Amino acid sequence: MFIKRKQFLQLGSLATASFLVPKFLKAIETGNKVPAGNKVVVILQLSGGNDGLNTVIPMRNDIYYRSRPKLGIDKNDSLHLTDETALHPSLTSFKDLFDDGSLGILNSVGYPNPDRSHFRSMDIWQTASKSTEYLTSGWIGRYLDAQCNGCDKPTYALEIDDVLSLALKGDASNAIAMKDPKRLFGTSNERFFKDVLKQHAGGAPGEETVDYLYKTMAETLSSANYIFEQSKFHPSSAVYPKTEIGQSLKTIASLLFSDINTRVYYLSHGSFDTHVNQDAQQKRLFTEMNEAIGVFTKDLKENNRFNDVLLFTFSEFGRRVEQNASGGTDHGTANNMFFISGGLKQKGVLNAMPDLNDLDEGDLKYKVDFKNVYASVLNKWLGADDQAILGKKYEYLGFI
């Protein structure tokens, strides 16, 4: 029986982010291999507002310990980086990266007029907007738009998730979201979808909107097949943790080694919303992150890709300086970011630690606008027109 237009349009799965396929994704099937030295960005979102002060610890600052009499991490337990700075004791792989010169730490990153709402602040970070602006496209999505404007070999981005984040939605192009290539392949090859495509290819009548959706579905099937085959033929042989972040990074590594034309990978870890019992929750999440990134960076090194991959972390905001009465911390403002790569030009602690003598109603003051980080990554790592993408010229930072 012919599948009617109404039935087709009512299919919710076609409206999900996983099927919002970039119109240029077909380009990956042409056989174009990514050239040696191709720069890739892996973005790790620490969702929920990670507590930066217990991540990068001002271990000789008395204000830190007075503000956190129970929550402050003892300097004898922390991982010492410099005379003044240490890491959370769970971040042993990060300490190793610091020691071998492949870790950069940027402190006091934020934006003017900070918003303490998870949703609003995350929107600001994902769209690269001012706190007074409301944008509907993300900074990576606009990067995809820019790459596809008249280029013969466009690039694309992948998010390791079931739902596409705002950061990866452009005005004309979207990234693709997937938990793993096999699952995307299985979903897109369900009998119903193949039957629809077969009927449409046979000359089924349609309208412009319906034809567009058929085309989108066809490209999804085609792209899912390609991504699955590439990941299957170039799997990482490293043993990754069975955690969600571990398996996500294994998927990214397998796709990196396949040399498909992907410049940006995006994944999330959390939640770091630690109002209550922060110590245990942050320790658990950091242990998972530490183990996964330890394997991932070793995998990249052994496969000669570490110099070409930049992994950076961000969170929508930090936490307040003082602990609360529930063994946790409440929503704050500025935070730190990690940069991991064999290709860093500046390493170690990149700027001063937060000034705990100079607070804004108990919160850290931002010193570096996160959009300076984005501009640097876009221009100096991805070779893109950062001003066109961000809508303004921002100062470049020297870590890459």
Secondary structure, 3 states (H helix, E strand, C coil): CCCCHHHHHCCHHHHCHHHCCCCCHHHHHHCCCCCCCCCEEEEEEECCCCCHHHCEEECCCHHHHHHCCCCCCCCCCCEECCCCEEECCCCHHHHHHHHCCCEEEEEEEECCCCCCCHHHHHHHHHHCCCCCCCCCCCHHHHHHHHHCCCCCCCCEEEEECCCCCHHHECCCCECEEECCHHHHHHHHCCHHHHHHHHHHHCCCCCCHHHHHHHHHHHHHHHHHHHHHHHHHHCCCCCCCCCCHHHHHHHHHHHHHHHCCCEEEEEEEECCCCCCCCHHHHHHHHHHHHHHHHHHHHHHHHHCCCHHHEEEEEECCCCECCCCCCCCCCCECCCEEEEEECCCCCCCEECCCCCCCCCCECCECCCCEEHHHHHHHHHHHHCCCCHHHHHCCCCCCCCCC
